[in-house]
Amino acid sequence: MCDDGEKRDLANIAMLACTFGCDVLYEHGYIAVAPHGEIQVSPLAKDLPAVAQHIENWLATRKVTWWNEDREKAYQWHHTHTFKNSPPA
């Protein structure tokens, strides 16, 4: 959903993440990156015990070191459009 200029801004819209866990959970909206790199967990993650356990064991207390103010706009977009903040209507 990025415009052409945003697609080319790889320094701020791309983030390396492990495929086994972090990336999948982020892309499916079960985790988000809050300001200052805190990991925010979707309230819906608790409905999937294996997902909730993985987040609790590996991600809940970590910070995203890739976060900075220049990248915050992309993280906010993800939070608004992808993060599962509440059950679907």
N, CA, C and O atoms as CSV, one atom per row, in Angstrom:
chain,resi,resn,atom,element,x,y,z
A,1,MET,N,N,0.809,-1.195,0.000
A,1,MET,CA,C,0.000,0.000,0.000
A,1,MET,C,C,0.857,1.266,0.000
A,1,MET,O,O,0.329,2.368,0.153
A,2,CYS,N,N,2.150,1.121,-0.167
A,2,CYS,CA,C,3.052,2.271,-0.210
A,2,CYS,C,C,2.981,2.937,-1.573
A,2,CYS,O,O,2.721,2.286,-2.585
A,3,ASP,N,N,3.215,4.246,-1.585
A,3,ASP,CA,C,3.363,4.896,-2.884
A,3,ASP,C,C,4.786,4.609,-3.377
A,3,ASP,O,O,5.590,4.021,-2.652
A,4,ASP,N,N,5.094,5.027,-4.611
A,4,ASP,CA,C,6.380,4.686,-5.209
A,4,ASP,C,C,7.559,5.204,-4.382
A,4,ASP,O,O,8.550,4.495,-4.211
A,5,GLY,N,N,7.460,6.420,-3.874
A,5,GLY,CA,C,8.542,6.979,-3.066
A,5,GLY,C,C,8.749,6.195,-1.778
A,5,GLY,O,O,9.885,5.964,-1.364
A,6,GLU,N,N,7.665,5.789,-1.152
A,6,GLU,CA,C,7.774,5.001,0.083
A,6,GLU,C,C,8.378,3.631,-0.197
A,6,GLU,O,O,9.168,3.130,0.604
A,7,LYS,N,N,8.023,3.027,-1.308
A,7,LYS,CA,C,8.581,1.720,-1.664
A,7,LYS,C,C,10.093,1.771,-1.824
A,7,LYS,O,O,10.784,0.784,-1.568
A,8,ARG,N,N,10.601,2.908,-2.243
A,8,ARG,CA,C,12.038,3.063,-2.455
A,8,ARG,C,C,12.792,3.502,-1.200
A,8,ARG,O,O,14.021,3.577,-1.211
A,9,ASP,N,N,12.078,3.787,-0.138
A,9,ASP,CA,C,12.692,4.241,1.123
A,9,ASP,C,C,13.023,3.037,2.008
A,9,ASP,O,O,12.540,2.930,3.135
A,10,LEU,N,N,13.845,2.145,1.483
A,10,LEU,CA,C,14.140,0.891,2.189
A,10,LEU,C,C,14.791,1.101,3.552
A,10,LEU,O,O,14.655,0.259,4.439
A,11,ALA,N,N,15.485,2.199,3.721
A,11,ALA,CA,C,16.123,2.452,5.024
A,11,ALA,C,C,15.097,2.621,6.127
A,11,ALA,O,O,15.416,2.430,7.301
A,12,ASN,N,N,13.860,2.979,5.768
A,12,ASN,CA,C,12.856,3.227,6.790
A,12,ASN,C,C,11.641,2.313,6.736
A,12,ASN,O,O,10.891,2.254,7.710
A,13,ILE,N,N,11.416,1.592,5.628
A,13,ILE,CA,C,10.231,0.731,5.582
A,13,ILE,C,C,10.557,-0.754,5.637
A,13,ILE,O,O,9.659,-1.570,5.841
A,14,ALA,N,N,11.816,-1.122,5.460
A,14,ALA,CA,C,12.191,-2.530,5.485
A,14,ALA,C,C,12.889,-2.849,6.805
A,14,ALA,O,O,13.652,-2.039,7.333
A,15,MET,N,N,12.616,-4.031,7.319
A,15,MET,CA,C,13.234,-4.456,8.574
A,15,MET,C,C,13.534,-5.945,8.467
A,15,MET,O,O,12.661,-6.731,8.099
A,16,LEU,N,N,14.746,-6.328,8.782
A,16,LEU,CA,C,15.076,-7.740,8.815
A,16,LEU,C,C,14.415,-8.367,10.035
A,16,LEU,O,O,14.509,-7.836,11.142
A,17,ALA,N,N,13.754,-9.486,9.833
A,17,ALA,CA,C,13.103,-10.196,10.933
A,17,ALA,C,C,13.135,-11.678,10.619
A,17,ALA,O,O,13.081,-12.086,9.459
A,18,CYS,N,N,13.223,-12.471,11.663
A,18,CYS,CA,C,13.265,-13.916,11.460
A,18,CYS,C,C,11.914,-14.397,10.937
A,18,CYS,O,O,10.864,-13.969,11.414
A,19,THR,N,N,11.955,-15.286,9.959
A,19,THR,CA,C,10.720,-15.811,9.384
A,19,THR,C,C,9.986,-16.690,10.380
A,19,THR,O,O,8.756,-16.738,10.367
A,20,PHE,N,N,10.696,-17.371,11.222
A,20,PHE,CA,C,10.075,-18.257,12.197
A,20,PHE,C,C,9.693,-17.448,13.433
A,20,PHE,O,O,10.421,-17.440,14.426
A,21,GLY,N,N,8.586,-16.789,13.371
A,21,GLY,CA,C,8.112,-16.069,14.542
A,21,GLY,C,C,7.891,-14.600,14.301
A,21,GLY,O,O,6.774,-14.175,14.006
A,22,CYS,N,N,8.937,-13.822,14.424
A,22,CYS,CA,C,8.809,-12.358,14.403
A,22,CYS,C,C,8.093,-11.843,13.172
A,22,CYS,O,O,7.098,-11.128,13.295
A,23,ASP,N,N,8.569,-12.185,12.001
A,23,ASP,CA,C,8.013,-11.644,10.775
A,23,ASP,C,C,6.569,-12.079,10.577
A,23,ASP,O,O,5.711,-11.254,10.263
A,24,VAL,N,N,6.296,-13.351,10.756
A,24,VAL,CA,C,4.940,-13.861,10.570
A,24,VAL,C,C,3.980,-13.221,11.571
A,24,VAL,O,O,2.883,-12.809,11.194
A,25,LEU,N,N,4.375,-13.133,12.826
A,25,LEU,CA,C,3.512,-12.521,13.835
A,25,LEU,C,C,3.271,-11.046,13.542
A,25,LEU,O,O,2.166,-10.548,13.761
A,26,TYR,N,N,4.279,-10.345,13.054
A,26,TYR,CA,C,4.152,-8.931,12.694
A,26,TYR,C,C,3.243,-8.769,11.481
A,26,TYR,O,O,2.322,-7.953,11.500
A,27,GLU,N,N,3.496,-9.538,10.432
A,27,GLU,CA,C,2.714,-9.412,9.196
A,27,GLU,C,C,1.251,-9.799,9.394
A,27,GLU,O,O,0.377,-9.283,8.697
A,28,HIS,N,N,0.975,-10.694,10.327
A,28,HIS,CA,C,-0.409,-11.101,10.589
A,28,HIS,C,C,-1.055,-10.290,11.709
A,28,HIS,O,O,-2.198,-10.551,12.084
A,29,GLY,N,N,-0.339,-9.323,12.236
A,29,GLY,CA,C,-0.925,-8.388,13.184
A,29,GLY,C,C,-0.975,-8.816,14.634
A,29,GLY,O,O,-1.665,-8.186,15.436
A,30,TYR,N,N,-0.257,-9.880,14.995
A,30,TYR,CA,C,-0.270,-10.314,16.394
A,30,TYR,C,C,0.728,-9.570,17.268
A,30,TYR,O,O,0.626,-9.589,18.495
A,31,ILE,N,N,1.681,-8.920,16.640
A,31,ILE,CA,C,2.579,-8.019,17.365
A,31,ILE,C,C,2.740,-6.747,16.540
A,31,ILE,O,O,2.545,-6.745,15.324
A,32,ALA,N,N,3.093,-5.682,17.218
A,32,ALA,CA,C,3.374,-4.400,16.569
A,32,ALA,C,C,4.580,-3.797,17.265
A,32,ALA,O,O,4.978,-4.236,18.344
A,33,VAL,N,N,5.150,-2.792,16.637
A,33,VAL,CA,C,6.261,-2.071,17.244
A,33,VAL,C,C,5.716,-0.731,17.736
A,33,VAL,O,O,5.320,0.127,16.947
A,34,ALA,N,N,5.707,-0.578,19.043
A,34,ALA,CA,C,5.233,0.649,19.673
A,34,ALA,C,C,6.376,1.662,19.715
A,34,ALA,O,O,7.527,1.311,19.456
A,35,PRO,N,N,6.064,2.913,20.039
A,35,PRO,CA,C,7.129,3.918,20.132
A,35,PRO,C,C,8.287,3.445,21.022
A,35,PRO,O,O,8.094,2.785,22.043
A,36,HIS,N,N,9.466,3.803,20.596
A,36,HIS,CA,C,10.716,3.477,21.280
A,36,HIS,C,C,11.065,2.000,21.186
A,36,HIS,O,O,11.908,1.515,21.941
A,37,GLY,N,N,10.423,1.275,20.263
A,37,GLY,CA,C,10.799,-0.109,20.002
A,37,GLY,C,C,10.182,-1.158,20.892
A,37,GLY,O,O,10.546,-2.330,20.805
A,38,GLU,N,N,9.261,-0.769,21.741
A,38,GLU,CA,C,8.581,-1.755,22.583
A,38,GLU,C,C,7.716,-2.662,21.707
A,38,GLU,O,O,7.105,-2.195,20.745
A,39,ILE,N,N,7.663,-3.940,22.030
A,39,ILE,CA,C,6.800,-4.858,21.298
A,39,ILE,C,C,5.425,-4.836,21.952
A,39,ILE,O,O,5.289,-5.052,23.157
A,40,GLN,N,N,4.419,-4.574,21.142
A,40,GLN,CA,C,3.040,-4.561,21.614
A,40,GLN,C,C,2.380,-5.848,21.140
A,40,GLN,O,O,2.487,-6.211,19.969
A,41,VAL,N,N,1.709,-6.526,22.036
A,41,VAL,CA,C,1.081,-7.807,21.729
A,41,VAL,C,C,-0.416,-7.596,21.541
A,41,VAL,O,O,-1.063,-6.927,22.347
A,42,SER,N,N,-0.956,-8.167,20.482
A,42,SER,CA,C,-2.386,-8.080,20.213
A,42,SER,C,C,-3.169,-8.809,21.299
A,42,SER,O,O,-2.755,-9.882,21.738
A,43,PRO,N,N,-4.288,-8.248,21.739
A,43,PRO,CA,C,-5.125,-8.961,22.696
A,43,PRO,C,C,-5.700,-10.254,22.114
A,43,PRO,O,O,-6.129,-11.130,22.864
A,44,LEU,N,N,-5.711,-10.379,20.786
A,44,LEU,CA,C,-6.222,-11.592,20.154
A,44,LEU,C,C,-5.217,-12.741,20.187
A,44,LEU,O,O,-5.594,-13.884,19.929
A,45,ALA,N,N,-3.969,-12.473,20.493
A,45,ALA,CA,C,-2.954,-13.529,20.543
A,45,ALA,C,C,-3.301,-14.572,21.599
A,45,ALA,O,O,-2.974,-15.747,21.439
A,46,LYS,N,N,-3.951,-14.158,22.661
A,46,LYS,CA,C,-4.295,-15.099,23.737
A,46,LYS,C,C,-5.268,-16.179,23.266
A,46,LYS,O,O,-5.349,-17.245,23.876
A,47,ASP,N,N,-6.002,-15.913,22.191
A,47,ASP,CA,C,-6.945,-16.891,21.653
A,47,ASP,C,C,-6.256,-18.013,20.885
A,47,ASP,O,O,-6.889,-19.008,20.531
A,48,LEU,N,N,-4.966,-17.855,20.631
A,48,LEU,CA,C,-4.165,-18.869,19.931
A,48,LEU,C,C,-3.034,-19.288,20.868
A,48,LEU,O,O,-1.977,-18.657,20.876
A,49,PRO,N,N,-3.239,-20.345,21.659
A,49,PRO,CA,C,-2.267,-20.695,22.692
A,49,PRO,C,C,-0.825,-20.835,22.211
A,49,PRO,O,O,0.092,-20.396,22.905
A,50,ALA,N,N,-0.604,-21.426,21.057
A,50,ALA,CA,C,0.777,-21.596,20.575
A,50,ALA,C,C,1.398,-20.239,20.233
A,50,ALA,O,O,2.579,-20.012,20.494
A,51,VAL,N,N,0.608,-19.349,19.656
A,51,VAL,CA,C,1.087,-18.010,19.334
A,51,VAL,C,C,1.386,-17.252,20.620
A,51,VAL,O,O,2.450,-16.650,20.758
A,52,ALA,N,N,0.458,-17.281,21.546
A,52,ALA,CA,C,0.645,-16.573,22.824
A,52,ALA,C,C,1.879,-17.090,23.556
A,52,ALA,O,O,2.638,-16.300,24.118
A,53,GLN,N,N,2.087,-18.393,23.557
A,53,GLN,CA,C,3.241,-18.978,24.237
A,53,GLN,C,C,4.542,-18.559,23.566
A,53,GLN,O,O,5.514,-18.232,24.248
A,54,HIS,N,N,4.569,-18.565,22.243
A,54,HIS,CA,C,5.779,-18.154,21.524
A,54,HIS,C,C,6.118,-16.692,21.824
A,54,HIS,O,O,7.274,-16.353,22.077
A,55,ILE,N,N,5.112,-15.843,21.793
A,55,ILE,CA,C,5.336,-14.428,22.095
A,55,ILE,C,C,5.855,-14.274,23.516
A,55,ILE,O,O,6.820,-13.549,23.754
A,56,GLU,N,N,5.221,-14.948,24.447
A,56,GLU,CA,C,5.625,-14.850,25.853
A,56,GLU,C,C,7.062,-15.348,26.051
A,56,GLU,O,O,7.840,-14.722,26.772
A,57,ASN,N,N,7.406,-16.446,25.428
A,57,ASN,CA,C,8.734,-17.045,25.615
A,57,ASN,C,C,9.850,-16.268,24.918
A,57,ASN,O,O,10.961,-16.192,25.444
A,58,TRP,N,N,9.580,-15.687,23.743
A,58,TRP,CA,C,10.655,-15.162,22.921
A,58,TRP,C,C,10.603,-13.671,22.625
A,58,TRP,O,O,11.634,-13.073,22.318
A,59,LEU,N,N,9.426,-13.056,22.711
A,59,LEU,CA,C,9.334,-11.688,22.221
A,59,LEU,C,C,8.865,-10.656,23.228
A,59,LEU,O,O,9.231,-9.486,23.116
A,60,ALA,N,N,8.080,-11.046,24.190
A,60,ALA,CA,C,7.371,-10.089,25.047
A,60,ALA,C,C,8.278,-9.076,25.737
A,60,ALA,O,O,7.878,-7.926,25.919
A,61,THR,N,N,9.457,-9.463,26.116
A,61,THR,CA,C,10.324,-8.552,26.868
A,61,THR,C,C,11.406,-7.893,26.008
A,61,THR,O,O,12.236,-7.141,26.518
A,62,ARG,N,N,11.394,-8.172,24.729
A,62,ARG,CA,C,12.421,-7.612,23.844
A,62,ARG,C,C,12.025,-6.255,23.296
A,62,ARG,O,O,10.849,-5.889,23.278
A,63,LYS,N,N,13.031,-5.518,22.850
A,63,LYS,CA,C,12.802,-4.251,22.165
A,63,LYS,C,C,13.330,-4.376,20.749
A,63,LYS,O,O,14.282,-5.112,20.494
A,64,VAL,N,N,12.712,-3.658,19.839
A,64,VAL,CA,C,13.148,-3.643,18.451
A,64,VAL,C,C,14.213,-2.560,18.320
A,64,VAL,O,O,13.912,-1.367,18.377
A,65,THR,N,N,15.439,-2.983,18.147
A,65,THR,CA,C,16.545,-2.029,18.067
A,65,THR,C,C,16.532,-1.268,16.736
A,65,THR,O,O,17.217,-0.255,16.599
A,66,TRP,N,N,15.774,-1.740,15.776
A,66,TRP,CA,C,15.654,-1.095,14.473
A,66,TRP,C,C,14.786,0.160,14.556
A,66,TRP,O,O,14.808,0.981,13.639
A,67,TRP,N,N,14.022,0.324,15.639
A,67,TRP,CA,C,13.133,1.479,15.778
A,67,TRP,C,C,13.937,2.772,15.847
A,67,TRP,O,O,14.974,2.837,16.507
A,68,ASN,N,N,13.452,3.788,15.165
A,68,ASN,CA,C,13.919,5.156,15.365
A,68,ASN,C,C,12.793,6.083,14.910
A,68,ASN,O,O,11.807,5.625,14.333
A,69,GLU,N,N,12.934,7.361,15.163
A,69,GLU,CA,C,11.857,8.303,14.836
A,69,GLU,C,C,11.550,8.350,13.343
A,69,GLU,O,O,10.400,8.563,12.959
A,70,ASP,N,N,12.558,8.154,12.497
A,70,ASP,CA,C,12.324,8.166,11.051
A,70,ASP,C,C,11.454,6.992,10.612
A,70,ASP,O,O,10.712,7.097,9.636
A,71,ARG,N,N,11.543,5.900,11.316
A,71,ARG,CA,C,10.780,4.700,10.959
A,71,ARG,C,C,9.423,4.628,11.663
A,71,ARG,O,O,8.603,3.771,11.336
A,72,GLU,N,N,9.188,5.502,12.605
A,72,GLU,CA,C,7.948,5.463,13.386
A,72,GLU,C,C,6.708,5.558,12.500
A,72,GLU,O,O,5.699,4.916,12.791
A,73,LYS,N,N,6.764,6.345,11.427
A,73,LYS,CA,C,5.617,6.495,10.532
A,73,LYS,C,C,5.199,5.132,9.966
A,73,LYS,O,O,4.007,4.828,9.914
A,74,ALA,N,N,6.150,4.324,9.552
A,74,ALA,CA,C,5.838,2.998,9.006
A,74,ALA,C,C,5.270,2.093,10.085
A,74,ALA,O,O,4.332,1.339,9.823
A,75,TYR,N,N,5.817,2.151,11.296
A,75,TYR,CA,C,5.289,1.332,12.384
A,75,TYR,C,C,3.867,1.759,12.755
A,75,TYR,O,O,3.032,0.916,13.083
A,76,GLN,N,N,3.590,3.061,12.705
A,76,GLN,CA,C,2.247,3.546,12.997
A,76,GLN,C,C,1.256,3.096,11.919
A,76,GLN,O,O,0.113,2.752,12.223
A,77,TRP,N,N,1.700,3.102,10.667
A,77,TRP,CA,C,0.827,2.613,9.597
A,77,TRP,C,C,0.463,1.156,9.855
A,77,TRP,O,O,-0.704,0.775,9.769
A,78,HIS,N,N,1.459,0.355,10.170
A,78,HIS,CA,C,1.210,-1.062,10.462
A,78,HIS,C,C,0.235,-1.199,11.632
A,78,HIS,O,O,-0.679,-2.022,11.584
A,79,HIS,N,N,0.423,-0.406,12.670
A,79,HIS,CA,C,-0.452,-0.481,13.836
A,79,HIS,C,C,-1.897,-0.157,13.456
A,79,HIS,O,O,-2.826,-0.802,13.942
A,80,THR,N,N,-2.085,0.825,12.605
A,80,THR,CA,C,-3.429,1.235,12.199
A,80,THR,C,C,-4.074,0.265,11.220
A,80,THR,O,O,-5.284,0.046,11.286
A,81,HIS,N,N,-3.295,-0.324,10.309
A,81,HIS,CA,C,-3.859,-1.125,9.225
A,81,HIS,C,C,-3.733,-2.636,9.391
A,81,HIS,O,O,-4.499,-3.380,8.779
A,82,THR,N,N,-2.800,-3.103,10.191
A,82,THR,CA,C,-2.532,-4.545,10.272
A,82,THR,C,C,-2.696,-5.113,11.669
A,82,THR,O,O,-3.209,-6.221,11.828
A,83,PHE,N,N,-2.273,-4.379,12.675
A,83,PHE,CA,C,-2.295,-4.870,14.058
A,83,PHE,C,C,-3.711,-5.226,14.480
A,83,PHE,O,O,-4.646,-4.457,14.258
A,84,LYS,N,N,-3.864,-6.390,15.088
A,84,LYS,CA,C,-5.171,-6.864,15.546
A,84,LYS,C,C,-5.433,-6.310,16.938
A,84,LYS,O,O,-5.181,-6.968,17.947
A,85,ASN,N,N,-5.940,-5.095,16.968
A,85,ASN,CA,C,-6.174,-4.411,18.235
A,85,ASN,C,C,-7.465,-4.850,18.902
A,85,ASN,O,O,-7.615,-4.735,20.119
A,86,SER,N,N,-8.402,-5.356,18.098
A,86,SER,CA,C,-9.678,-5.825,18.633
A,86,SER,C,C,-10.251,-6.861,17.675
A,86,SER,O,O,-9.815,-6.959,16.528
A,87,PRO,N,N,-11.229,-7.637,18.146
A,87,PRO,CA,C,-11.832,-8.651,17.263
A,87,PRO,C,C,-12.475,-8.002,16.043
A,87,PRO,O,O,-12.916,-6.855,16.108
A,88,PRO,N,N,-12.529,-8.735,14.930
A,88,PRO,CA,C,-13.184,-8.188,13.734
A,88,PRO,C,C,-14.662,-7.920,14.005
A,88,PRO,O,O,-15.300,-8.636,14.777
A,89,ALA,N,N,-15.191,-6.900,13.375
A,89,ALA,CA,C,-16.604,-6.549,13.566
A,89,ALA,C,C,-17.524,-7.499,12.826
A,89,ALA,O,O,-18.744,-7.345,12.882
